[in-house]
Amino acid sequence: MDEIGVASFGLYLPKATVSNEEIGNEFQIPPDIVLNKQGLKRKHISSSSEMPSDMGFYAANEAIQKFVEAGYSKNDIGALMYIGSQWKDYNLWLISTNLQERLGLRNAYSFDVSAMCAGMVMGLNLAKGMLMANKNIRSVLLVGASKESFIVNPKNRSTSWMDDFADAGVAAIVSRDAKGNKIMESEFLTDGSLSQAALIVPGGAKVPSFRNYCEADRPYIESLISKDEFKKKMEAVSLNNFKKVIEKSVEKSGITMSEVKMVFLNHMKPSFHRSLLDSLGIGPDRSVYLEEYGHSQSADQFIGLNVALEEGKFEKGYIVFAAAGTGYVWGSTVIKWGEK
């Protein structure tokens, strides 16, 4: 039976960073609050000329290079799925087909999907399902990118919690005969009452015109839910929903939480990160906190895994990728990493 797993992955982090002091000055928040309560030492910021397609392209190139070095062929990639931010180079645009052309994937077809910041967690599950359903495809390339630091308005107090939004590219190749890194089971949960928690109003069917709407001639992400209402609702449901999807994905994978070596999460405030790990019975040494990266949308989990591997915190065993995406979706996918 084919073992479907992650054959390779790639990351792109822009060279430029901003510190907690710079973030605090921009958002008019004391730097010690940014550091200690919001959990940000720094974050990566793309240049004005670096597009989401560029960052996705760089990450995908790295993943493909590792894929080929592992004994596969670039021609084994039968599909490309874009799972990153909806804020792309252009509106109403398939970034996946652009990436397919630039990467020279002549044997692949491509499409975009969106689960917001849970994109990679969802994408791993979808890629596995595609390979199980279609024996003619050997491998699926997942690509994500985030340039969302550019669409957070520091003057909008209702969205100041988004000051950790950062930029990055991520890619992973899921293959039906991967040598290790087996994708196990996933679980997802959604709450549509929070569907208006983060969005860009102009440019859609409801408000098609940008004229006389956008400050500084550019759109910003905003919330149509009051900050107090959003905070109250999230405090009531988010930790429980995270816990539910993680525990269910672990149970479906036929293992226990004690067997999970590492849990990789989106960047979130430190107190919530600790509370979630405590609720799962996971010590802080079994996770990576992204205080030097911020929240780079669907790239967070592989950034955390890469840090753990490079720093020797982890080598092999069961890991959990878990994420929450505004809209709202919570998801968790278990991977048996490094073991054949």
Secondary structure by P-SEA (a helix, b strand, c coil): cccccccbbbbbbbcccccaaaaaaaaccccccccccccccbbbbbcccccaaaaaaaaaaaaaaaaaaaccccccccbbbbccccccccccccaaaaaaaaaccccccccccccccaaaaaaaaaaaaaaaacccccbbbbbbbbccccccccccccccccccbbbbbbbbbbbccccccccccbbbbbbccccccccccccccccccccccccccbbbbbbcccaaaaaaaaaacaaaaaaaaaaaaaaaaccccccccbbbbccccaaaaaaaaaaaccccccccccccccccccaaaaaaaaaaaaaccccccbbbbbbcccccccbbbbbbcccc
